Amino acid sequence: MSIRTYHFVSPDKCQPDLIELFRRFYGPTMNAFEAAEKNGKVEELHAQLLELAPAQNISNGGGSSIPATFLRVTVSL
């Protein structure tokens, strides 16, 4: 088990564009929007992501670089 960080990097996409790509193609974000839709909270989720993305962006030269820390668990059978 180890803690890792993956960087979602897109040198040519701003954060709102990256959020839209995630909304369409990245499973966890797709699932979040699907759940928000069922609860009538799509706009609230979208607004929160638009607020969060610039706060997490570490890119200095435009575009986006957003780190995501995750726990990697490897199971051997």
Backbone as XML, in Angstrom:
<?xml version="1.0"?>
<chain id="A" units="angstrom">
  <residue number="1" name="MET">
    <atom name="N" x="0.857" y="-1.160" z="0.000"/>
    <atom name="CA" x="0.000" y="0.000" z="0.000"/>
    <atom name="C" x="0.911" y="1.233" z="0.000"/>
  </residue>
  <residue number="2" name="SER">
    <atom name="N" x="0.576" y="2.182" z="-0.865"/>
    <atom name="CA" x="1.368" y="3.415" z="-0.908"/>
    <atom name="C" x="0.498" y="4.581" z="-1.369"/>
  </residue>
  <residue number="3" name="ILE">
    <atom name="N" x="0.887" y="5.751" z="-0.924"/>
    <atom name="CA" x="0.187" y="6.972" z="-1.340"/>
    <atom name="C" x="0.896" y="7.512" z="-2.565"/>
  </residue>
  <residue number="4" name="ARG">
    <atom name="N" x="0.143" y="7.792" z="-3.599"/>
    <atom name="CA" x="0.689" y="8.290" z="-4.861"/>
    <atom name="C" x="-0.048" y="9.563" z="-5.264"/>
  </residue>
  <residue number="5" name="THR">
    <atom name="N" x="0.573" y="10.310" z="-6.155"/>
    <atom name="CA" x="-0.070" y="11.494" z="-6.721"/>
    <atom name="C" x="0.012" y="11.419" z="-8.231"/>
  </residue>
  <residue number="6" name="TYR">
    <atom name="N" x="-1.130" y="11.570" z="-8.870"/>
    <atom name="CA" x="-1.203" y="11.640" z="-10.322"/>
    <atom name="C" x="-1.534" y="13.075" z="-10.682"/>
  </residue>
  <residue number="7" name="HIS">
    <atom name="N" x="-0.894" y="13.608" z="-11.718"/>
    <atom name="CA" x="-1.178" y="14.966" z="-12.160"/>
    <atom name="C" x="-1.982" y="14.924" z="-13.451"/>
  </residue>
  <residue number="8" name="PHE">
    <atom name="N" x="-3.180" y="15.496" z="-13.403"/>
    <atom name="CA" x="-3.965" y="15.671" z="-14.614"/>
    <atom name="C" x="-3.414" y="16.919" z="-15.295"/>
  </residue>
  <residue number="9" name="VAL">
    <atom name="N" x="-2.699" y="16.719" z="-16.405"/>
    <atom name="CA" x="-2.007" y="17.815" z="-17.071"/>
    <atom name="C" x="-2.583" y="18.023" z="-18.466"/>
  </residue>
  <residue number="10" name="SER">
    <atom name="N" x="-2.887" y="19.255" z="-18.759"/>
    <atom name="CA" x="-3.311" y="19.653" z="-20.094"/>
    <atom name="C" x="-2.764" y="21.049" z="-20.353"/>
  </residue>
  <residue number="11" name="PRO">
    <atom name="N" x="-1.681" y="21.142" z="-21.123"/>
    <atom name="CA" x="-1.061" y="22.444" z="-21.334"/>
    <atom name="C" x="-1.917" y="23.427" z="-22.132"/>
  </residue>
  <residue number="12" name="ASP">
    <atom name="N" x="-2.907" y="22.916" z="-22.854"/>
    <atom name="CA" x="-3.699" y="23.797" z="-23.708"/>
    <atom name="C" x="-5.161" y="23.931" z="-23.291"/>
  </residue>
  <residue number="13" name="LYS">
    <atom name="N" x="-5.543" y="23.329" z="-22.169"/>
    <atom name="CA" x="-6.940" y="23.409" z="-21.725"/>
    <atom name="C" x="-7.028" y="24.158" z="-20.396"/>
  </residue>
  <residue number="14" name="CYS">
    <atom name="N" x="-7.978" y="25.077" z="-20.340"/>
    <atom name="CA" x="-8.251" y="25.768" z="-19.085"/>
    <atom name="C" x="-9.091" y="24.839" z="-18.205"/>
  </residue>
  <residue number="15" name="GLN">
    <atom name="N" x="-9.249" y="25.189" z="-16.949"/>
    <atom name="CA" x="-9.957" y="24.314" z="-16.020"/>
    <atom name="C" x="-11.411" y="24.034" z="-16.420"/>
  </residue>
  <residue number="16" name="PRO">
    <atom name="N" x="-12.191" y="25.020" z="-16.875"/>
    <atom name="CA" x="-13.560" y="24.691" z="-17.285"/>
    <atom name="C" x="-13.605" y="23.678" z="-18.438"/>
  </residue>
  <residue number="17" name="ASP">
    <atom name="N" x="-12.666" y="23.780" z="-19.374"/>
    <atom name="CA" x="-12.615" y="22.811" z="-20.476"/>
    <atom name="C" x="-12.244" y="21.425" z="-19.956"/>
  </residue>
  <residue number="18" name="LEU">
    <atom name="N" x="-11.309" y="21.383" z="-19.023"/>
    <atom name="CA" x="-10.895" y="20.110" z="-18.442"/>
    <atom name="C" x="-12.052" y="19.464" z="-17.678"/>
  </residue>
  <residue number="19" name="ILE">
    <atom name="N" x="-12.812" y="20.259" z="-16.963"/>
    <atom name="CA" x="-13.979" y="19.732" z="-16.238"/>
    <atom name="C" x="-14.976" y="19.126" z="-17.212"/>
  </residue>
  <residue number="20" name="GLU">
    <atom name="N" x="-15.199" y="19.782" z="-18.332"/>
    <atom name="CA" x="-16.124" y="19.240" z="-19.326"/>
    <atom name="C" x="-15.614" y="17.936" z="-19.916"/>
  </residue>
  <residue number="21" name="LEU">
    <atom name="N" x="-14.306" y="17.826" z="-20.149"/>
    <atom name="CA" x="-13.738" y="16.559" z="-20.629"/>
    <atom name="C" x="-13.937" y="15.462" z="-19.592"/>
  </residue>
  <residue number="22" name="PHE">
    <atom name="N" x="-13.677" y="15.777" z="-18.325"/>
    <atom name="CA" x="-13.874" y="14.805" z="-17.263"/>
    <atom name="C" x="-15.344" y="14.401" z="-17.181"/>
  </residue>
  <residue number="23" name="ARG">
    <atom name="N" x="-16.219" y="15.361" z="-17.323"/>
    <atom name="CA" x="-17.665" y="15.095" z="-17.253"/>
    <atom name="C" x="-18.095" y="14.104" z="-18.327"/>
  </residue>
  <residue number="24" name="ARG">
    <atom name="N" x="-17.460" y="14.159" z="-19.469"/>
    <atom name="CA" x="-17.826" y="13.298" z="-20.606"/>
    <atom name="C" x="-17.087" y="11.968" z="-20.641"/>
  </residue>
  <residue number="25" name="PHE">
    <atom name="N" x="-15.825" y="11.934" z="-20.123"/>
    <atom name="CA" x="-14.998" y="10.762" z="-20.374"/>
    <atom name="C" x="-14.331" y="10.124" z="-19.153"/>
  </residue>
  <residue number="26" name="TYR">
    <atom name="N" x="-14.324" y="10.769" z="-17.987"/>
    <atom name="CA" x="-13.628" y="10.243" z="-16.819"/>
    <atom name="C" x="-14.639" y="9.652" z="-15.850"/>
  </residue>
  <residue number="27" name="GLY">
    <atom name="N" x="-14.585" y="8.335" z="-15.665"/>
    <atom name="CA" x="-15.580" y="7.593" z="-14.900"/>
    <atom name="C" x="-16.013" y="8.198" z="-13.582"/>
  </residue>
  <residue number="28" name="PRO">
    <atom name="N" x="-15.098" y="8.526" z="-12.667"/>
    <atom name="CA" x="-15.546" y="9.080" z="-11.380"/>
    <atom name="C" x="-16.325" y="10.392" z="-11.528"/>
  </residue>
  <residue number="29" name="THR">
    <atom name="N" x="-15.902" y="11.233" z="-12.455"/>
    <atom name="CA" x="-16.627" y="12.497" z="-12.657"/>
    <atom name="C" x="-17.963" y="12.242" z="-13.332"/>
  </residue>
  <residue number="30" name="MET">
    <atom name="N" x="-17.984" y="11.314" z="-14.276"/>
    <atom name="CA" x="-19.244" y="10.938" z="-14.920"/>
    <atom name="C" x="-20.245" y="10.436" z="-13.874"/>
  </residue>
  <residue number="31" name="ASN">
    <atom name="N" x="-19.755" y="9.588" z="-12.961"/>
    <atom name="CA" x="-20.624" y="9.050" z="-11.907"/>
    <atom name="C" x="-21.127" y="10.146" z="-10.973"/>
  </residue>
  <residue number="32" name="ALA">
    <atom name="N" x="-20.259" y="11.090" z="-10.650"/>
    <atom name="CA" x="-20.668" y="12.190" z="-9.775"/>
    <atom name="C" x="-21.772" y="13.012" z="-10.424"/>
  </residue>
  <residue number="33" name="PHE">
    <atom name="N" x="-21.624" y="13.308" z="-11.717"/>
    <atom name="CA" x="-22.657" y="14.087" z="-12.402"/>
    <atom name="C" x="-23.951" y="13.289" z="-12.547"/>
  </residue>
  <residue number="34" name="GLU">
    <atom name="N" x="-23.841" y="11.982" z="-12.756"/>
    <atom name="CA" x="-25.036" y="11.155" z="-12.844"/>
    <atom name="C" x="-25.799" y="11.166" z="-11.519"/>
  </residue>
  <residue number="35" name="ALA">
    <atom name="N" x="-25.077" y="11.031" z="-10.411"/>
    <atom name="CA" x="-25.719" y="11.078" z="-9.096"/>
    <atom name="C" x="-26.305" y="12.463" z="-8.825"/>
  </residue>
  <residue number="36" name="ALA">
    <atom name="N" x="-25.583" y="13.506" z="-9.200"/>
    <atom name="CA" x="-26.080" y="14.870" z="-8.991"/>
    <atom name="C" x="-27.339" y="15.117" z="-9.808"/>
  </residue>
  <residue number="37" name="GLU">
    <atom name="N" x="-27.390" y="14.545" z="-11.002"/>
    <atom name="CA" x="-28.581" y="14.713" z="-11.838"/>
    <atom name="C" x="-29.798" y="14.078" z="-11.182"/>
  </residue>
  <residue number="38" name="LYS">
    <atom name="N" x="-29.608" y="12.920" z="-10.591"/>
    <atom name="CA" x="-30.718" y="12.227" z="-9.924"/>
    <atom name="C" x="-31.238" y="13.028" z="-8.739"/>
  </residue>
  <residue number="39" name="ASN">
    <atom name="N" x="-30.359" y="13.833" z="-8.133"/>
    <atom name="CA" x="-30.746" y="14.626" z="-6.967"/>
    <atom name="C" x="-31.004" y="16.092" z="-7.284"/>
  </residue>
  <residue number="40" name="GLY">
    <atom name="N" x="-30.989" y="16.444" z="-8.568"/>
    <atom name="CA" x="-31.242" y="17.824" z="-8.955"/>
    <atom name="C" x="-30.135" y="18.779" z="-8.541"/>
  </residue>
  <residue number="41" name="LYS">
    <atom name="N" x="-28.895" y="18.297" z="-8.487"/>
    <atom name="CA" x="-27.796" y="19.134" z="-7.999"/>
    <atom name="C" x="-26.663" y="19.280" z="-9.006"/>
  </residue>
  <residue number="42" name="VAL">
    <atom name="N" x="-26.965" y="19.144" z="-10.292"/>
    <atom name="CA" x="-25.929" y="19.244" z="-11.326"/>
    <atom name="C" x="-25.282" y="20.620" z="-11.315"/>
  </residue>
  <residue number="43" name="GLU">
    <atom name="N" x="-26.068" y="21.654" z="-11.248"/>
    <atom name="CA" x="-25.517" y="23.015" z="-11.267"/>
    <atom name="C" x="-24.638" y="23.273" z="-10.047"/>
  </residue>
  <residue number="44" name="GLU">
    <atom name="N" x="-25.058" y="22.757" z="-8.905"/>
    <atom name="CA" x="-24.273" y="22.930" z="-7.681"/>
    <atom name="C" x="-22.920" y="22.215" z="-7.797"/>
  </residue>
  <residue number="45" name="LEU">
    <atom name="N" x="-22.936" y="20.985" z="-8.303"/>
    <atom name="CA" x="-21.689" y="20.242" z="-8.495"/>
    <atom name="C" x="-20.781" y="20.953" z="-9.487"/>
  </residue>
  <residue number="46" name="HIS">
    <atom name="N" x="-21.338" y="21.384" z="-10.592"/>
    <atom name="CA" x="-20.549" y="22.083" z="-11.609"/>
    <atom name="C" x="-19.924" y="23.353" z="-11.039"/>
  </residue>
  <residue number="47" name="ALA">
    <atom name="N" x="-20.691" y="24.105" z="-10.282"/>
    <atom name="CA" x="-20.186" y="25.336" z="-9.671"/>
    <atom name="C" x="-19.058" y="25.027" z="-8.679"/>
  </residue>
  <residue number="48" name="GLN">
    <atom name="N" x="-19.214" y="23.965" z="-7.906"/>
    <atom name="CA" x="-18.170" y="23.590" z="-6.949"/>
    <atom name="C" x="-16.886" y="23.178" z="-7.659"/>
  </residue>
  <residue number="49" name="LEU">
    <atom name="N" x="-17.009" y="22.442" z="-8.749"/>
    <atom name="CA" x="-15.823" y="22.043" z="-9.508"/>
    <atom name="C" x="-15.144" y="23.241" z="-10.159"/>
  </residue>
  <residue number="50" name="LEU">
    <atom name="N" x="-15.951" y="24.189" z="-10.652"/>
    <atom name="CA" x="-15.376" y="25.400" z="-11.242"/>
    <atom name="C" x="-14.632" y="26.228" z="-10.198"/>
  </residue>
  <residue number="51" name="GLU">
    <atom name="N" x="-15.077" y="26.171" z="-8.958"/>
    <atom name="CA" x="-14.406" y="26.883" z="-7.871"/>
    <atom name="C" x="-13.154" y="26.126" z="-7.410"/>
  </residue>
  <residue number="52" name="LEU">
    <atom name="N" x="-13.246" y="24.815" z="-7.371"/>
    <atom name="CA" x="-12.146" y="23.986" z="-6.885"/>
    <atom name="C" x="-10.973" y="23.926" z="-7.863"/>
  </residue>
  <residue number="53" name="ALA">
    <atom name="N" x="-11.246" y="23.811" z="-9.140"/>
    <atom name="CA" x="-10.190" y="23.599" z="-10.138"/>
    <atom name="C" x="-9.105" y="24.681" z="-10.114"/>
  </residue>
  <residue number="54" name="PRO">
    <atom name="N" x="-9.436" y="25.966" z="-10.156"/>
    <atom name="CA" x="-8.370" y="26.971" z="-10.113"/>
    <atom name="C" x="-7.600" y="26.959" z="-8.788"/>
  </residue>
  <residue number="55" name="ALA">
    <atom name="N" x="-8.278" y="26.605" z="-7.715"/>
    <atom name="CA" x="-7.616" y="26.563" z="-6.417"/>
    <atom name="C" x="-6.588" y="25.432" z="-6.353"/>
  </residue>
  <residue number="56" name="GLN">
    <atom name="N" x="-6.801" y="24.361" z="-7.132"/>
    <atom name="CA" x="-5.901" y="23.212" z="-7.131"/>
    <atom name="C" x="-4.894" y="23.233" z="-8.280"/>
  </residue>
  <residue number="57" name="ASN">
    <atom name="N" x="-5.108" y="24.098" z="-9.252"/>
    <atom name="CA" x="-4.234" y="24.150" z="-10.424"/>
    <atom name="C" x="-2.848" y="24.671" z="-10.045"/>
  </residue>
  <residue number="58" name="ILE">
    <atom name="N" x="-1.812" y="23.903" z="-10.381"/>
    <atom name="CA" x="-0.448" y="24.318" z="-10.057"/>
    <atom name="C" x="0.337" y="24.695" z="-11.313"/>
  </residue>
  <residue number="59" name="SER">
    <atom name="N" x="-0.339" y="24.825" z="-12.434"/>
    <atom name="CA" x="0.325" y="25.212" z="-13.676"/>
    <atom name="C" x="0.731" y="26.679" z="-13.613"/>
  </residue>
  <residue number="60" name="ASN">
    <atom name="N" x="1.937" y="26.959" z="-14.054"/>
    <atom name="CA" x="2.430" y="28.339" z="-14.064"/>
    <atom name="C" x="2.312" y="28.999" z="-15.425"/>
  </residue>
  <residue number="61" name="GLY">
    <atom name="N" x="2.218" y="28.205" z="-16.477"/>
    <atom name="CA" x="2.265" y="28.773" z="-17.810"/>
    <atom name="C" x="0.976" y="28.658" z="-18.584"/>
  </residue>
  <residue number="62" name="GLY">
    <atom name="N" x="-0.146" y="28.765" z="-17.921"/>
    <atom name="CA" x="-1.416" y="28.572" z="-18.600"/>
    <atom name="C" x="-1.756" y="27.091" z="-18.611"/>
  </residue>
  <residue number="63" name="GLY">
    <atom name="N" x="-2.906" y="26.757" z="-19.107"/>
    <atom name="CA" x="-3.316" y="25.362" z="-19.102"/>
    <atom name="C" x="-3.637" y="24.891" z="-17.699"/>
  </residue>
  <residue number="64" name="SER">
    <atom name="N" x="-3.580" y="23.573" z="-17.522"/>
    <atom name="CA" x="-3.967" y="22.991" z="-16.249"/>
    <atom name="C" x="-2.993" y="21.899" z="-15.827"/>
  </residue>
  <residue number="65" name="SER">
    <atom name="N" x="-2.702" y="21.862" z="-14.554"/>
    <atom name="CA" x="-1.970" y="20.769" z="-13.926"/>
    <atom name="C" x="-2.554" y="20.626" z="-12.526"/>
  </residue>
  <residue number="66" name="ILE">
    <atom name="N" x="-3.387" y="19.614" z="-12.362"/>
    <atom name="CA" x="-4.109" y="19.426" z="-11.113"/>
    <atom name="C" x="-3.700" y="18.093" z="-10.494"/>
  </residue>
  <residue number="67" name="PRO">
    <atom name="N" x="-3.062" y="18.121" z="-9.313"/>
    <atom name="CA" x="-2.644" y="16.878" z="-8.666"/>
    <atom name="C" x="-3.824" y="16.175" z="-7.998"/>
  </residue>
  <residue number="68" name="ALA">
    <atom name="N" x="-3.761" y="14.854" z="-8.042"/>
    <atom name="CA" x="-4.778" y="14.031" z="-7.380"/>
    <atom name="C" x="-4.056" y="12.945" z="-6.590"/>
  </residue>
  <residue number="69" name="THR">
    <atom name="N" x="-4.167" y="12.990" z="-5.287"/>
    <atom name="CA" x="-3.526" y="11.994" z="-4.433"/>
    <atom name="C" x="-4.472" y="10.818" z="-4.244"/>
  </residue>
  <residue number="70" name="PHE">
    <atom name="N" x="-3.901" y="9.624" z="-4.338"/>
    <atom name="CA" x="-4.714" y="8.428" z="-4.189"/>
    <atom name="C" x="-3.927" y="7.363" z="-3.437"/>
  </residue>
  <residue number="71" name="LEU">
    <atom name="N" x="-4.623" y="6.385" z="-2.937"/>
    <atom name="CA" x="-4.011" y="5.277" z="-2.226"/>
    <atom name="C" x="-3.926" y="4.100" z="-3.185"/>
  </residue>
  <residue number="72" name="ARG">
    <atom name="N" x="-2.716" y="3.628" z="-3.418"/>
    <atom name="CA" x="-2.528" y="2.468" z="-4.300"/>
    <atom name="C" x="-2.423" y="1.230" z="-3.427"/>
  </residue>
  <residue number="73" name="VAL">
    <atom name="N" x="-3.299" y="0.281" z="-3.681"/>
    <atom name="CA" x="-3.312" y="-0.976" z="-2.944"/>
    <atom name="C" x="-3.078" y="-2.105" z="-3.950"/>
  </residue>
  <residue number="74" name="THR">
    <atom name="N" x="-2.097" y="-2.931" z="-3.666"/>
    <atom name="CA" x="-1.791" y="-4.062" z="-4.528"/>
    <atom name="C" x="-2.076" y="-5.333" z="-3.746"/>
  </residue>
  <residue number="75" name="VAL">
    <atom name="N" x="-2.839" y="-6.216" z="-4.342"/>
    <atom name="CA" x="-3.206" y="-7.470" z="-3.703"/>
    <atom name="C" x="-2.570" y="-8.615" z="-4.486"/>
  </residue>
  <residue number="76" name="SER">
    <atom name="N" x="-1.890" y="-9.482" z="-3.798"/>
    <atom name="CA" x="-1.306" y="-10.674" z="-4.417"/>
    <atom name="C" x="-2.098" y="-11.887" z="-3.954"/>
  </residue>
  <residue number="77" name="LEU">
    <atom name="N" x="-2.444" y="-12.713" z="-4.904"/>
    <atom name="CA" x="-3.201" y="-13.931" z="-4.561"/>
    <atom name="C" x="-2.343" y="-15.144" z="-4.769"/>
  </residue>
</chain>
